[in-house]
Amino acid sequence: MPEHPDYTALTQGQIAILDRLNAGESGLPVLGQIVRLAQEALGGRGAGFAEYSPGQGRVIAASGACAPALGRRVERADARLHAERTLLIPLDSLNDEYASHLDGGGAMHRILGARCDWSGAIVGSLHVYFAPEDGEPSATHHSVLELLAAYVGRLYGIRDGLPVHGDAREQARRQENRDLWVAVTSHELRTPVTVIKGYADTLTNHWDSLGEGGRQEAVRIIGARAAELARLVDRLLSATSDDGEVGGTPSGPFDLVEALRAAVDELPADLRRRMMLDGLPGELPKAYGNRDSLATILTELATNAAKYSPADTDVEVHAEADEHTVTFRVCDRGIGVRPEHVERVFERYWQAEAGDRRLHPGAGLGLYLVRRIVERQNGWVSLRPREGGGTVAVVRLPRG
């Protein structure tokens, strides 16, 4: 690394950040800019910020070699950062697998970390990653990272647009969302039940007059709606239970591409017609996880993509592998996700703006459920805006 930080980049970056703060901007977009500035000014291979909630930490902004870790759960905090504002940490001293999932794997050697405080509480930690040949960060490097960590603390003082420490209205909003969840869930349960009962009554009262073709069609619709009802019940039980995933087989190695194709075949016909699988390779290394759960994960992501995009656009599925993970992406050309919402959408009961609720009703459980299922398999999931418009959902699972 350079003997001194890049002061020109640091100064220009600080001016840009202050301009955004003074203009009333805050939240994840500004946080992401601070993370990128930390990497650039200190000459690191990557940088990331982990936000701390009461029970865990999560990478909510990342750049460079750390970008694949976006959305990853990490240790709540390094206890050593309680005693010192900045700390140089060898990667092999970390207790979780986070470090091994960075681009370059073993090429990474050490982390320079700084705790981010606001009002006496540690809200997260800012890290810059270095390779062995980068040399030892100087005291000036520590000071620069401490300065940028203070900017992060200021963001949390604004209390707007950040996943865990949102604005003061969030508690009221959460209660409103729970009330909405009860109403929407009741509606979602009632719809398939009404259809099943209606066709069952038709079969009972008009068996002879329906004819063989009519009876078969009625049975087909009853079966499809019963399957929809079963998925909805499993979805609700999984998303509201703290005891683990409902049902399913034990985890093990499985063929991700084959499982994705099978999951697409189980989608409703109108959604299945929109799925584009050209981005799936002929074969990949095995993924490790619960194969049966992939149908639920893909159904939720594909349904979400279709709901928020025009009916004449495709939903694309891509897959790839690296040294540590097997990854698939679900991409749409819809309305996109606002940068400040890319973490909020994974919260239970979370809904977008009031007008969007009316256009796209839902219980606010789908993406919450996806994250729970994926993380039980030691994987992680993230969303990001798609270049050119739309959204990309990225699911990473360990290699088998």
BELNOR-V805019 format. One record per residue. N is the residue number from 1. RES is the residue in one letter. OMEGA is omega in whole degrees, 0 to 359 (999 if undefined). NEAR is the number of other C-alpha atoms within 8 Angstrom. Layout:
n;res;omega;near
N;RES;OMEGA;NEAR
N;RES;OMEGA;NEAR
This chain:
n;res;omega;near
1;M;176;10
2;P;181;6
3;E;180;5
4;H;174;9
5;P;177;12
6;D;186;11
7;Y;179;8
8;T;178;6
9;A;181;10
10;L;182;11
11;T;180;8
12;Q;179;8
13;G;178;10
14;Q;179;8
15;I;181;8
16;A;180;8
17;I;179;11
18;L;177;8
19;D;181;8
20;R;179;11
21;L;180;9
22;N;177;7
23;A;177;6
24;G;178;6
25;E;178;8
26;S;174;13
27;G;188;11
28;L;178;12
29;P;179;9
30;V;177;11
31;L;178;12
32;G;179;11
33;Q;178;9
34;I;180;13
35;V;179;15
36;R;178;11
37;L;178;11
38;A;179;13
39;Q;184;16
40;E;185;10
41;A;183;11
42;L;177;13
43;G;180;10
44;G;177;13
45;R;178;11
46;G;178;14
47;A;180;18
48;G;175;15
49;F;176;13
50;A;177;13
51;E;182;12
52;Y;169;14
53;S;182;9
54;P;186;4
55;G;187;6
56;Q;170;10
57;G;178;14
58;R;177;11
59;V;182;15
60;I;174;13
61;A;184;13
62;A;179;16
63;S;176;13
64;G;182;9
65;A;181;11
66;C;185;13
67;A;180;12
68;P;182;8
69;A;180;11
70;L;182;12
71;G;185;11
72;R;171;12
73;R;180;9
74;V;176;11
75;E;185;9
76;R;178;9
77;A;171;9
78;D;186;7
79;A;181;6
80;R;179;7
81;L;175;13
82;H;183;8
83;A;182;6
84;E;182;7
85;R;176;9
86;T;185;12
87;L;174;11
88;L;189;8
89;I;172;9
90;P;183;9
91;L;183;10
92;D;177;4
93;S;181;6
94;L;184;8
95;N;182;5
96;D;186;7
97;E;186;7
98;Y;185;9
99;A;183;9
100;S;182;8
101;H;177;11
102;L;175;13
103;D;179;7
104;G;175;7
105;G;185;10
106;G;178;6
107;A;178;7
108;M;188;12
109;H;185;11
110;R;180;12
111;I;167;12
112;L;185;14
113;G;177;14
114;A;178;14
115;R;181;15
116;C;185;13
117;D;166;12
118;W;179;11
119;S;176;5
120;G;180;5
121;A;175;6
122;I;182;10
123;V;179;13
124;G;179;13
125;S;180;14
126;L;185;15
127;H;171;11
128;V;187;15
129;Y;183;14
130;F;175;13
131;A;182;12
132;P;184;9
133;E;182;5
134;D;180;7
135;G;186;7
136;E;175;5
137;P;180;9
138;S;177;8
139;A;178;6
140;T;176;9
141;H;178;11
142;H;183;12
143;S;179;8
144;V;179;10
145;L;177;13
146;E;177;12
147;L;181;8
148;L;176;10
149;A;177;14
150;A;175;10
151;Y;177;9
152;V;177;11
153;G;178;12
154;R;177;9
155;L;180;12
156;Y;173;12
157;G;177;8
158;I;174;8
159;R;178;11
160;D;172;11
161;G;178;11
162;L;193;11
163;P;187;8
164;V;186;7
165;H;182;8
166;G;184;10
167;D;187;9
168;A;181;6
169;R;189;6
170;E;181;8
171;Q;177;7
172;A;179;7
173;R;179;8
174;R;179;10
175;Q;177;8
176;E;180;8
177;N;177;11
178;R;178;9
179;D;178;8
180;L;180;9
181;W;180;12
182;V;182;9
183;A;183;8
184;V;180;11
185;T;177;10
186;S;179;8
187;H;182;8
188;E;177;8
189;L;185;10
190;R;186;8
191;T;179;8
192;P;179;12
193;V;180;11
194;T;180;8
195;V;180;10
196;I;181;12
197;K;181;8
198;G;180;8
199;Y;176;12
200;A;177;10
201;D;179;8
202;T;178;9
203;L;182;11
204;T;187;7
205;N;186;6
206;H;184;8
207;W;185;10
208;D;185;5
209;S;181;5
210;L;185;10
211;G;185;8
212;E;181;6
213;G;179;7
214;G;179;8
215;R;180;11
216;Q;179;8
217;E;178;8
218;A;179;11
219;V;179;9
220;R;181;8
221;I;177;10
222;I;180;12
223;G;180;8
224;A;180;8
225;R;176;12
226;A;177;11
227;A;177;8
228;E;179;9
229;L;179;11
230;A;179;8
231;R;180;8
232;L;179;9
233;V;177;8
234;D;180;9
235;R;180;11
236;L;180;9
237;L;181;9
238;S;186;11
239;A;182;11
240;T;180;6
241;S;175;8
242;D;186;4
243;D;181;4
244;G;185;7
245;E;179;8
246;V;176;7
247;G;177;4
248;G;179;8
249;T;179;7
250;P;179;6
251;S;178;9
252;G;178;9
253;P;176;10
254;F;181;11
255;D;184;10
256;L;182;11
257;V;179;12
258;E;181;7
259;A;178;12
260;L;179;11
261;R;179;9
262;A;180;9
263;A;178;12
264;V;179;12
265;D;181;7
266;E;181;7
267;L;173;9
268;P;188;6
269;A;183;6
270;D;177;6
271;L;180;11
272;R;181;10
273;R;182;6
274;R;185;9
275;M;177;11
276;M;185;9
277;L;181;9
278;D;181;8
279;G;178;9
280;L;179;10
281;P;179;9
282;G;178;5
283;E;178;5
284;L;169;11
285;P;180;9
286;K;169;11
287;A;178;14
288;Y;180;13
289;G;181;13
290;N;184;12
291;R;183;12
292;D;183;8
293;S;184;9
294;L;179;11
295;A;178;14
296;T;181;9
297;I;182;10
298;L;180;11
299;T;180;11
300;E;182;11
301;L;180;13
302;A;178;11
303;T;179;9
304;N;180;9
305;A;181;14
306;A;183;13
307;K;185;8
308;Y;179;10
309;S;181;12
310;P;185;9
311;A;182;5
312;D;179;4
313;T;181;9
314;D;169;9
315;V;187;14
316;E;176;13
317;V;178;14
318;H;177;11
319;A;179;12
320;E;180;10
321;A;170;10
322;D;186;6
323;E;188;6
324;H;188;9
325;T;169;12
326;V;191;17
327;T;167;11
328;F;182;11
329;R;174;12
330;V;189;14
331;C;177;13
332;D;176;15
333;R;184;14
334;G;185;12
335;I;178;9
336;G;178;11
337;V;179;10
338;R;184;7
339;P;180;9
340;E;181;11
341;H;188;10
342;V;173;12
343;E;181;12
344;R;185;9
345;V;179;11
346;F;179;10
347;E;178;11
348;R;179;8
349;Y;185;11
350;W;177;12
351;Q;177;8
352;A;184;7
353;E;186;6
354;A;180;6
355;G;179;6
356;D;178;9
357;R;182;11
358;R;181;7
359;L;185;6
360;H;183;8
361;P;178;8
362;G;184;9
363;A;181;11
364;G;182;12
365;L;190;14
366;G;183;11
367;L;173;12
368;Y;180;13
369;L;179;11
370;V;181;13
371;R;179;11
372;R;182;9
373;I;183;11
374;V;183;13
375;E;174;10
376;R;180;8
377;Q;180;11
378;N;174;8
379;G;175;12
380;W;186;13
381;V;179;15
382;S;174;11
383;L;173;10
384;R;174;10
385;P;180;12
386;R;177;12
387;E;183;5
388;G;179;4
389;G;180;10
390;G;185;15
391;T;174;16
392;V;172;12
393;A;184;12
394;V;178;11
395;V;179;12
396;R;178;11
397;L;176;15
398;P;174;12
399;R;181;12
400;G;999;10
